[in-house]
């Protein structure tokens, strides 16, 4: 099962920065095991929320030109607080570079005014058809679903706000 850890895109500066939120509810299935007496968002999922946020910035910059954007490396990952049910993780991710097949970011996740996680991340971007031509349809299907999800989490509205702010 894949976890979608970006509930809302708050703001976007295309090619530069994205701010997203992940609201944590007690209904999240992984909380039953992590930890039953003290449920918190697992650290790896805090990092994944930042990776997914960064991936949206890559997709915008590449006009959804790659179907797959995945974590290549995570460095200097520091966990300093928890995200408990009822709380929200706000991911603030800044682009260091975005290329055709890779991108680098620095990010942090905060709960209220408290930093919960920070990291430097490098992502890899590709299409399945680059490895196997018969997978071109899969790329198209994935990109269509990503565009749908982008709309659901407020991406187009965030882009419109960014454009309005840029034109002053």
C-alpha positions in Angstrom: 0.0 0.0 0.0 1.2 3.5 -0.8 0.7 6.2 1.7 -0.3 9.7 0.4 1.3 12.0 2.9 0.4 15.4 1.4 -3.1 16.4 2.2 -2.9 20.0 1.1 -0.5 22.2 -0.9 -0.5 25.5 1.0 1.9 27.5 -1.3 4.2 27.0 -4.3 7.0 29.1 -5.7 7.6 27.1 -8.9 11.2 25.9 -9.2 12.0 27.2 -5.7 9.8 26.2 -2.8 6.7 24.3 -1.7 4.8 24.2 1.6 2.4 21.3 2.3 0.5 19.9 5.2 -0.2 16.3 6.4 -2.9 16.1 9.1 -2.6 13.1 11.3 -5.7 11.3 12.5 -6.0 8.4 14.8 -7.6 6.4 12.0 -4.2 6.1 10.1 -3.7 2.3 10.0 0.0 2.3 10.8 -0.6 4.0 14.2 -2.0 0.7 15.6 1.6 -0.6 15.6 3.5 2.7 16.1 3.1 2.8 19.0 -0.1 1.4 20.6 0.3 3.3 23.9 1.8 6.4 22.3 0.8 6.7 18.7 3.0 8.9 16.5 3.7 9.4 12.8 6.8 7.1 12.1 9.9 9.1 11.4 10.3 7.5 8.0 6.8 8.7 7.0 7.8 12.2 8.2 10.7 12.1 5.8 8.4 10.6 3.1 6.0 13.5 3.5 8.9 15.9 2.7 9.9 13.7 -0.3 6.4 13.7 -1.7 6.2 17.5 -1.2 9.5 17.9 -3.1 8.2 15.5 -5.9 5.3 17.9 -6.5 7.7 20.7 -7.0 9.7 18.6 -9.5 6.5 17.6 -11.4 5.5 21.3 -11.7 8.9 22.3 -12.9 9.0 19.4 -15.5 5.3 19.9 -16.5 4.6 16.3 -15.3 7.2 15.1 -17.9 8.3 12.2 -15.7 6.0 9.6 -14.3 8.3 8.4 -11.5 10.0 10.6 -8.9 11.6 8.7 -6.0 14.1 9.3 -3.2 17.7 8.6 -4.2 19.4 9.8 -1.0 18.5 11.4 2.3 21.3 13.1 4.3 21.5 14.9 7.6 18.1 13.6 8.6 17.3 14.9 12.1 14.2 14.1 14.1 13.6 16.4 17.0 9.9 16.0 17.9 6.7 13.9 17.3 3.6 14.2 15.2 0.6 12.9 17.3 -2.9 12.3 16.1 -4.8 15.6 15.9 -1.6 17.4 14.9 -0.4 18.4 11.4 3.1 18.2 9.9 3.8 21.3 7.8 6.5 20.5 5.3 8.6 23.4 4.0 10.8 22.3 1.1 13.3 24.4 -0.8 14.8 23.4 -4.1 18.6 23.4 -4.4 18.5 22.2 -8.0 15.9 20.6 -10.4 17.2 18.9 -13.5 15.8 16.5 -16.1 16.6 13.3 -14.2 17.5 14.4 -10.6 16.7 17.1 -8.1 18.1 18.2 -4.8 16.2 19.8 -1.8 16.5 20.8 1.7 13.4 20.6 3.9 12.0 20.7 7.3 8.8 19.6 8.9 7.2 21.5 11.7 4.4 20.8 14.2 3.0 24.1 15.4 6.1 26.1 16.0 8.3 23.1 16.8 10.6 21.6 14.2 10.0 17.8 14.0 12.3 16.8 11.2 14.9 18.2 8.8 16.8 16.7 5.9 18.6 17.1 2.6 17.1 15.0 -0.1 18.1 14.0 -3.6 15.3 12.7 -5.9 15.6 10.7 -9.1 13.1 11.3 -12.0 12.4 9.0 -14.9 9.7 7.4 -17.1 9.1 3.7 -17.1 9.2 3.7 -21.0 12.9 4.7 -20.7 13.5 1.2 -19.4 10.9 -0.7 -21.4 9.1 0.8 -24.3 6.0 -1.2 -23.7 5.4 0.7 -20.5 4.6 4.0 -22.2 0.9 3.5 -21.5 1.7 3.0 -17.8 3.5 6.3 -17.8 0.5 8.0 -19.3 -1.8 6.4 -16.7 0.4 7.4 -13.8 0.7 11.0 -15.0 -3.1 11.3 -15.4 -3.6 10.1 -11.9 -0.9 12.4 -10.6 -2.6 15.4 -12.3 -5.9 14.3 -10.7 -4.3 14.1 -7.2 -2.6 17.4 -7.7 -5.9 19.0 -8.3 -7.5 17.3 -5.2 -4.8 18.6 -2.9 -5.0 22.2 -4.0 -2.1 22.4 -6.4 -3.8 24.5 -9.2 -5.1 27.0 -6.6 -1.7 27.3 -5.0 -0.2 27.9 -8.5 -2.8 30.6 -9.2 -2.0 32.3 -5.9 1.7 32.3 -6.8 1.0 33.7 -10.2 -1.2 36.5 -8.7 1.5 37.4 -6.2 4.2 37.4 -8.9 2.2 39.9 -11.0 1.5 42.0 -7.9 
